[in-house]
Amino acid sequence: MQDFKLKIVLSILSAIVFSFIFILLAFVLPLDKDTAFSSKPKNKLEAVSQSLK
């Protein structure tokens, strides 16, 4: 019975740790690359390329 309780406690703790890691990654990683700094297009080809995005 002790072994079963230990397995339950360890599985709950590991689930909490993994969910905490994924929550931190969700805040650290950017969702949209458009919010990042984008430089001015240097030539006409870059301007057309950015307008298509």
Biopython code that builds the backbone (N, CA, C, O; Angstrom):
import numpy as np
from Bio.PDB.StructureBuilder import StructureBuilder

atoms = [
    (1, "MET", "N", (0.826, -1.198, 0.000)),
    (1, "MET", "CA", (0.000, 0.000, 0.000)),
    (1, "MET", "C", (0.869, 1.260, 0.000)),
    (1, "MET", "O", (0.524, 2.252, -0.642)),
    (2, "GLN", "N", (1.983, 1.222, 0.712)),
    (2, "GLN", "CA", (2.878, 2.369, 0.752)),
    (2, "GLN", "C", (3.468, 2.650, -0.632)),
    (2, "GLN", "O", (3.612, 3.803, -1.038)),
    (3, "ASP", "N", (3.804, 1.574, -1.346)),
    (3, "ASP", "CA", (4.372, 1.719, -2.674)),
    (3, "ASP", "C", (3.373, 2.373, -3.623)),
    (3, "ASP", "O", (3.754, 3.207, -4.444)),
    (4, "PHE", "N", (2.126, 2.009, -3.519)),
    (4, "PHE", "CA", (1.079, 2.581, -4.368)),
    (4, "PHE", "C", (0.910, 4.073, -4.076)),
    (4, "PHE", "O", (0.789, 4.875, -5.002)),
    (5, "LYS", "N", (0.901, 4.448, -2.792)),
    (5, "LYS", "CA", (0.757, 5.867, -2.426)),
    (5, "LYS", "C", (1.954, 6.671, -2.920)),
    (5, "LYS", "O", (1.797, 7.808, -3.366)),
    (6, "LEU", "N", (3.141, 6.091, -2.845)),
    (6, "LEU", "CA", (4.333, 6.771, -3.318)),
    (6, "LEU", "C", (4.266, 7.013, -4.826)),
    (6, "LEU", "O", (4.641, 8.084, -5.302)),
    (7, "LYS", "N", (3.793, 6.023, -5.570)),
    (7, "LYS", "CA", (3.654, 6.176, -7.013)),
    (7, "LYS", "C", (2.634, 7.265, -7.349)),
    (7, "LYS", "O", (2.850, 8.044, -8.276)),
    (8, "ILE", "N", (1.548, 7.326, -6.621)),
    (8, "ILE", "CA", (0.532, 8.357, -6.857)),
    (8, "ILE", "C", (1.097, 9.745, -6.583)),
    (8, "ILE", "O", (0.909, 10.666, -7.377)),
    (9, "VAL", "N", (1.787, 9.891, -5.463)),
    (9, "VAL", "CA", (2.360, 11.190, -5.109)),
    (9, "VAL", "C", (3.407, 11.617, -6.128)),
    (9, "VAL", "O", (3.431, 12.781, -6.528)),
    (10, "LEU", "N", (4.268, 10.710, -6.555)),
    (10, "LEU", "CA", (5.293, 11.042, -7.537)),
    (10, "LEU", "C", (4.690, 11.384, -8.901)),
    (10, "LEU", "O", (5.184, 12.277, -9.588)),
    (11, "SER", "N", (3.649, 10.695, -9.289)),
    (11, "SER", "CA", (3.019, 11.012, -10.570)),
    (11, "SER", "C", (2.329, 12.370, -10.531)),
    (11, "SER", "O", (2.346, 13.101, -11.521)),
    (12, "ILE", "N", (1.728, 12.710, -9.405)),
    (12, "ILE", "CA", (1.099, 14.029, -9.279)),
    (12, "ILE", "C", (2.163, 15.127, -9.295)),
    (12, "ILE", "O", (1.984, 16.157, -9.945)),
    (13, "LEU", "N", (3.256, 14.910, -8.591)),
    (13, "LEU", "CA", (4.331, 15.905, -8.582)),
    (13, "LEU", "C", (4.970, 16.080, -9.961)),
    (13, "LEU", "O", (5.284, 17.197, -10.371)),
    (14, "SER", "N", (5.156, 14.983, -10.660)),
    (14, "SER", "CA", (5.736, 15.093, -11.999)),
    (14, "SER", "C", (4.779, 15.799, -12.959)),
    (14, "SER", "O", (5.225, 16.557, -13.821)),
    (15, "ALA", "N", (3.484, 15.566, -12.825)),
    (15, "ALA", "CA", (2.514, 16.268, -13.669)),
    (15, "ALA", "C", (2.533, 17.764, -13.389)),
    (15, "ALA", "O", (2.429, 18.568, -14.316)),
    (16, "ILE", "N", (2.661, 18.143, -12.135)),
    (16, "ILE", "CA", (2.722, 19.560, -11.784)),
    (16, "ILE", "C", (3.987, 20.198, -12.344)),
    (16, "ILE", "O", (3.941, 21.315, -12.857)),
    (17, "VAL", "N", (5.104, 19.504, -12.250)),
    (17, "VAL", "CA", (6.366, 20.049, -12.758)),
    (17, "VAL", "C", (6.315, 20.209, -14.272)),
    (17, "VAL", "O", (6.711, 21.253, -14.791)),
    (18, "PHE", "N", (5.838, 19.204, -14.986)),
    (18, "PHE", "CA", (5.766, 19.305, -16.444)),
    (18, "PHE", "C", (4.796, 20.387, -16.891)),
    (18, "PHE", "O", (5.077, 21.107, -17.849)),
    (19, "SER", "N", (3.663, 20.515, -16.217)),
    (19, "SER", "CA", (2.728, 21.570, -16.599)),
    (19, "SER", "C", (3.323, 22.946, -16.313)),
    (19, "SER", "O", (3.104, 23.884, -17.080)),
    (20, "PHE", "N", (4.069, 23.076, -15.221)),
    (20, "PHE", "CA", (4.728, 24.342, -14.915)),
    (20, "PHE", "C", (5.750, 24.701, -15.991)),
    (20, "PHE", "O", (5.870, 25.867, -16.369)),
    (21, "ILE", "N", (6.485, 23.704, -16.485)),
    (21, "ILE", "CA", (7.471, 23.945, -17.545)),
    (21, "ILE", "C", (6.772, 24.418, -18.814)),
    (21, "ILE", "O", (7.230, 25.368, -19.449)),
    (22, "PHE", "N", (5.681, 23.780, -19.190)),
    (22, "PHE", "CA", (4.977, 24.177, -20.407)),
    (22, "PHE", "C", (4.322, 25.545, -20.268)),
    (22, "PHE", "O", (4.248, 26.291, -21.244)),
    (23, "ILE", "N", (3.851, 25.884, -19.089)),
    (23, "ILE", "CA", (3.290, 27.216, -18.874)),
    (23, "ILE", "C", (4.382, 28.272, -18.998)),
    (23, "ILE", "O", (4.159, 29.326, -19.595)),
    (24, "LEU", "N", (5.555, 28.000, -18.441)),
    (24, "LEU", "CA", (6.666, 28.944, -18.582)),
    (24, "LEU", "C", (7.085, 29.092, -20.042)),
    (24, "LEU", "O", (7.377, 30.200, -20.492)),
    (25, "LEU", "N", (7.116, 28.004, -20.774)),
    (25, "LEU", "CA", (7.470, 28.093, -22.192)),
    (25, "LEU", "C", (6.451, 28.895, -22.987)),
    (25, "LEU", "O", (6.814, 29.591, -23.935)),
    (26, "ALA", "N", (5.194, 28.806, -22.613)),
    (26, "ALA", "CA", (4.164, 29.569, -23.308)),
    (26, "ALA", "C", (4.366, 31.063, -23.108)),
    (26, "ALA", "O", (4.070, 31.851, -24.007)),
    (27, "PHE", "N", (4.865, 31.465, -21.945)),
    (27, "PHE", "CA", (5.107, 32.880, -21.717)),
    (27, "PHE", "C", (6.429, 33.343, -22.324)),
    (27, "PHE", "O", (6.554, 34.505, -22.708)),
    (28, "VAL", "N", (7.399, 32.465, -22.413)),
    (28, "VAL", "CA", (8.715, 32.864, -22.903)),
    (28, "VAL", "C", (8.739, 32.931, -24.421)),
    (28, "VAL", "O", (9.284, 33.879, -24.987)),
    (29, "LEU", "N", (8.161, 31.947, -25.085)),
    (29, "LEU", "CA", (8.217, 31.903, -26.541)),
    (29, "LEU", "C", (7.208, 32.872, -27.146)),
    (29, "LEU", "O", (6.071, 32.943, -26.678)),
    (30, "PRO", "N", (7.598, 33.618, -28.177)),
    (30, "PRO", "CA", (6.653, 34.552, -28.804)),
    (30, "PRO", "C", (5.611, 33.792, -29.624)),
    (30, "PRO", "O", (5.904, 32.758, -30.225)),
    (31, "LEU", "N", (4.416, 34.316, -29.633)),
    (31, "LEU", "CA", (3.345, 33.688, -30.397)),
    (31, "LEU", "C", (3.355, 34.123, -31.859)),
    (31, "LEU", "O", (3.080, 33.325, -32.755)),
    (32, "ASP", "N", (3.673, 35.385, -32.089)),
    (32, "ASP", "CA", (3.584, 35.946, -33.422)),
    (32, "ASP", "C", (4.911, 36.599, -33.772)),
    (32, "ASP", "O", (5.451, 37.373, -32.982)),
    (33, "LYS", "N", (5.433, 36.298, -34.936)),
    (33, "LYS", "CA", (6.706, 36.881, -35.336)),
    (33, "LYS", "C", (6.538, 38.305, -35.861)),
    (33, "LYS", "O", (7.530, 39.021, -35.997)),
    (34, "ASP", "N", (5.322, 38.734, -36.157)),
    (34, "ASP", "CA", (5.093, 40.086, -36.648)),
    (34, "ASP", "C", (5.326, 41.127, -35.562)),
    (34, "ASP", "O", (5.604, 42.286, -35.869)),
    (35, "THR", "N", (5.217, 40.732, -34.297)),
    (35, "THR", "CA", (5.422, 41.683, -33.212)),
    (35, "THR", "C", (6.896, 41.983, -32.996)),
    (35, "THR", "O", (7.238, 42.959, -32.329)),
    (36, "ALA", "N", (7.766, 41.161, -33.548)),
    (36, "ALA", "CA", (9.206, 41.386, -33.418)),
    (36, "ALA", "C", (9.608, 42.578, -34.284)),
    (36, "ALA", "O", (8.864, 43.000, -35.168)),
    (37, "PHE", "N", (10.779, 43.104, -34.017)),
    (37, "PHE", "CA", (11.288, 44.258, -34.765)),
    (37, "PHE", "C", (11.486, 43.887, -36.221)),
    (37, "PHE", "O", (12.130, 42.885, -36.533)),
    (38, "SER", "N", (10.935, 44.691, -37.107)),
    (38, "SER", "CA", (11.156, 44.476, -38.536)),
    (38, "SER", "C", (11.786, 45.746, -39.116)),
    (38, "SER", "O", (11.314, 46.860, -38.886)),
    (39, "SER", "N", (12.846, 45.544, -39.860)),
    (39, "SER", "CA", (13.566, 46.680, -40.424)),
    (39, "SER", "C", (12.871, 47.181, -41.688)),
    (39, "SER", "O", (12.045, 46.492, -42.286)),
    (40, "LYS", "N", (13.233, 48.398, -42.070)),
    (40, "LYS", "CA", (12.696, 48.953, -43.304)),
    (40, "LYS", "C", (13.245, 48.181, -44.496)),
    (40, "LYS", "O", (14.409, 47.780, -44.493)),
    (41, "PRO", "N", (12.426, 47.972, -45.501)),
    (41, "PRO", "CA", (12.928, 47.281, -46.692)),
    (41, "PRO", "C", (13.994, 48.131, -47.391)),
    (41, "PRO", "O", (13.850, 49.345, -47.533)),
    (42, "LYS", "N", (15.067, 47.460, -47.821)),
    (42, "LYS", "CA", (16.185, 48.174, -48.442)),
    (42, "LYS", "C", (15.953, 48.410, -49.932)),
    (42, "LYS", "O", (16.455, 49.382, -50.497)),
    (43, "ASN", "N", (15.191, 47.521, -50.566)),
    (43, "ASN", "CA", (14.957, 47.695, -51.989)),
    (43, "ASN", "C", (13.518, 47.301, -52.318)),
    (43, "ASN", "O", (12.745, 46.925, -51.436)),
    (44, "LYS", "N", (13.178, 47.392, -53.587)),
    (44, "LYS", "CA", (11.801, 47.148, -54.030)),
    (44, "LYS", "C", (11.390, 45.691, -53.802)),
    (44, "LYS", "O", (10.241, 45.420, -53.452)),
    (45, "LEU", "N", (12.313, 44.763, -53.998)),
    (45, "LEU", "CA", (11.990, 43.341, -53.832)),
    (45, "LEU", "C", (11.615, 43.030, -52.379)),
    (45, "LEU", "O", (10.665, 42.287, -52.131)),
    (46, "GLU", "N", (12.358, 43.595, -51.418)),
    (46, "GLU", "CA", (12.026, 43.376, -50.018)),
    (46, "GLU", "C", (10.690, 44.021, -49.659)),
    (46, "GLU", "O", (9.941, 43.477, -48.848)),
    (47, "ALA", "N", (10.383, 45.180, -50.254)),
    (47, "ALA", "CA", (9.110, 45.844, -49.983)),
    (47, "ALA", "C", (7.935, 44.994, -50.476)),
    (47, "ALA", "O", (6.917, 44.873, -49.795)),
    (48, "VAL", "N", (8.088, 44.414, -51.655)),
    (48, "VAL", "CA", (7.029, 43.564, -52.196)),
    (48, "VAL", "C", (6.891, 42.297, -51.350)),
    (48, "VAL", "O", (5.779, 41.839, -51.090)),
    (49, "SER", "N", (8.018, 41.736, -50.922)),
    (49, "SER", "CA", (7.995, 40.536, -50.104)),
    (49, "SER", "C", (7.288, 40.787, -48.767)),
    (49, "SER", "O", (6.510, 39.951, -48.310)),
    (50, "GLN", "N", (7.560, 41.942, -48.141)),
    (50, "GLN", "CA", (6.915, 42.245, -46.856)),
    (50, "GLN", "C", (5.445, 42.556, -47.043)),
    (50, "GLN", "O", (4.647, 42.282, -46.146)),
    (51, "SER", "N", (5.060, 43.118, -48.177)),
    (51, "SER", "CA", (3.652, 43.431, -48.403)),
    (51, "SER", "C", (2.834, 42.157, -48.599)),
    (51, "SER", "O", (1.637, 42.141, -48.315)),
    (52, "LEU", "N", (3.475, 41.082, -49.086)),
    (52, "LEU", "CA", (2.754, 39.827, -49.282)),
    (52, "LEU", "C", (2.549, 39.072, -47.978)),
    (52, "LEU", "O", (1.669, 38.216, -47.896)),
    (53, "LYS", "N", (3.336, 39.371, -46.967)),
    (53, "LYS", "CA", (3.216, 38.672, -45.685)),
    (53, "LYS", "C", (2.021, 39.136, -45.001)),
    (53, "LYS", "O", (1.724, 38.678, -43.897)),
]
sb = StructureBuilder()
sb.init_structure("model")
sb.init_model(0)
sb.init_chain("A")
sb.init_seg("    ")
for serial, (resi, resn, name, xyz) in enumerate(atoms, 1):
    if name == "N":
        sb.init_residue(resn, " ", resi, " ")
    sb.init_atom(name, np.array(xyz, "f"), 0.0, 1.0, " ", f" {name:<3s}", serial, name[0])
structure = sb.get_structure()
